[in-house]
Amino acid sequence: MDLKNDNGTIPKKSTICNAGLGLFATIEFKKNDFVDFYTGEIIFDTNKLPSDTMYLFYNEKGKFYIDGKNGNSIKYINHQEAVLCNCAYKYYKLPDLNIYYPIVVCLKDVAVGQELYCDYGKDYNFN
């Protein structure tokens, strides 16, 4: 299976011990560059949340979940402390749907081959 994206990233073994896959830059990114949307099934009803929460993203601004299991490779961005992050989740308003949708944006320049990291937030469960 070829996981390479047209968005300038590729999933491969993370540099974080026991983290599984991580997401790496295949092009240079500059500070404030858009990387991609966090895609997957949008879930508004908490009774319909999947039992496998591995790639479940809570959109605090839109008050819905995104099950990224079948989404794009943005799901492979690993967590790091805020001071070590080179990317962040931001929200982009989708005018047709009138909702705010999560995107990933670079906080600083990212070199080719560098792993991308985001802070998952204070409520992230590390277990």
C-alpha positions as CSV (number, residue, x, y, z in Angstrom):
1,M,0.0,0.0,0.0
2,D,1.4,3.4,-1.0
3,L,0.7,6.0,1.6
4,K,2.4,8.9,-0.1
5,N,0.4,12.0,-0.4
6,D,0.2,14.9,-2.8
7,N,0.3,17.2,0.2
8,G,4.0,17.0,0.7
9,T,4.0,14.4,3.4
10,I,4.5,10.7,3.8
11,P,3.8,8.3,6.8
12,K,6.6,6.2,8.0
13,K,8.1,4.9,11.3
14,S,8.0,7.7,13.8
15,T,11.2,8.9,15.6
16,I,9.2,8.7,18.8
17,C,9.8,5.3,20.5
18,N,6.8,3.0,20.3
19,A,4.7,5.5,18.5
20,G,4.2,3.5,15.3
21,L,3.8,5.7,12.2
22,G,4.6,9.4,12.1
23,L,4.1,11.9,9.3
24,F,7.2,13.3,7.6
25,A,7.7,16.2,5.2
26,T,8.6,15.3,1.6
27,I,8.8,19.1,0.7
28,E,9.9,22.1,2.5
29,F,7.2,23.9,4.5
30,K,7.4,27.5,5.6
31,K,5.9,29.0,8.8
32,N,2.1,29.4,8.3
33,D,2.0,27.0,5.4
34,F,-1.2,24.9,5.1
35,V,-0.4,21.1,5.2
36,D,-3.9,19.5,4.9
37,F,-7.3,19.0,6.4
38,Y,-8.0,16.3,9.1
39,T,-10.4,14.1,7.1
40,G,-12.7,11.2,8.0
41,E,-16.3,10.5,8.9
42,I,-17.9,13.4,10.8
43,I,-19.9,12.2,13.8
44,F,-22.3,14.5,15.7
45,D,-24.1,11.8,17.7
46,T,-21.8,10.6,20.6
47,N,-23.9,7.4,20.7
48,K,-22.4,6.6,17.3
49,L,-18.7,6.9,18.2
50,P,-16.5,4.0,17.2
51,S,-15.1,1.7,19.8
52,D,-11.7,2.1,18.2
53,T,-10.7,5.7,19.1
54,M,-7.2,5.6,17.7
55,Y,-7.7,8.3,15.1
56,L,-10.7,10.0,16.7
57,F,-10.4,13.8,16.6
58,Y,-12.7,16.0,18.7
59,N,-13.5,19.3,16.9
60,E,-14.0,21.6,19.9
61,K,-14.9,24.5,17.8
62,G,-17.5,22.6,15.8
63,K,-18.6,20.3,18.6
64,F,-18.3,17.2,16.5
65,Y,-15.9,14.2,16.1
66,I,-14.0,13.1,13.1
67,D,-13.1,9.4,12.8
68,G,-9.9,9.6,10.9
69,K,-9.5,5.9,10.5
70,N,-10.4,6.0,6.8
71,G,-9.2,9.6,6.4
72,N,-6.0,11.0,4.9
73,S,-2.5,10.6,6.3
74,I,-2.8,13.7,8.6
75,K,-4.0,11.2,11.2
76,Y,-0.4,10.1,11.5
77,I,0.9,13.4,13.0
78,N,2.1,12.5,16.5
79,H,1.7,14.4,19.7
80,Q,4.5,16.4,21.3
81,E,4.7,19.1,24.0
82,A,3.7,22.5,22.6
83,V,7.3,23.8,22.8
84,L,8.5,20.9,20.5
85,C,5.6,21.2,17.9
86,N,6.3,22.4,14.4
87,C,2.6,22.3,13.4
88,A,-0.8,23.1,15.0
89,Y,-4.4,22.3,14.5
90,K,-6.3,25.4,13.3
91,Y,-9.9,25.8,12.1
92,Y,-11.1,26.8,8.7
93,K,-14.7,27.8,8.1
94,L,-16.3,25.8,5.3
95,P,-18.8,28.3,4.0
96,D,-21.0,25.7,2.2
97,L,-21.5,23.7,5.4
98,N,-21.2,26.7,7.8
99,I,-18.9,24.7,10.1
100,Y,-15.3,25.1,11.3
101,Y,-13.2,22.3,10.1
102,P,-9.7,21.3,11.5
103,I,-6.6,21.9,9.3
104,V,-2.9,21.5,10.0
105,V,-0.7,24.6,9.6
106,C,3.1,24.9,10.2
107,L,4.2,26.9,13.2
108,K,7.7,27.1,11.9
109,D,9.8,26.1,8.9
110,V,9.9,22.3,8.3
111,A,12.7,20.7,6.3
112,V,12.4,17.8,4.0
113,G,12.6,14.6,6.0
114,Q,11.5,16.2,9.3
115,E,8.7,14.6,11.3
116,L,5.6,16.8,11.9
117,Y,4.2,17.2,15.4
118,C,1.1,18.7,16.9
119,D,0.0,19.3,20.5
120,Y,-3.1,17.2,20.9
121,G,-4.3,19.4,23.8
122,K,-4.6,19.2,27.6
123,D,-7.3,16.6,27.4
124,Y,-5.4,14.1,25.3
125,N,-5.4,10.6,26.9
126,F,-1.8,9.2,26.7
127,N,-2.9,5.6,27.4
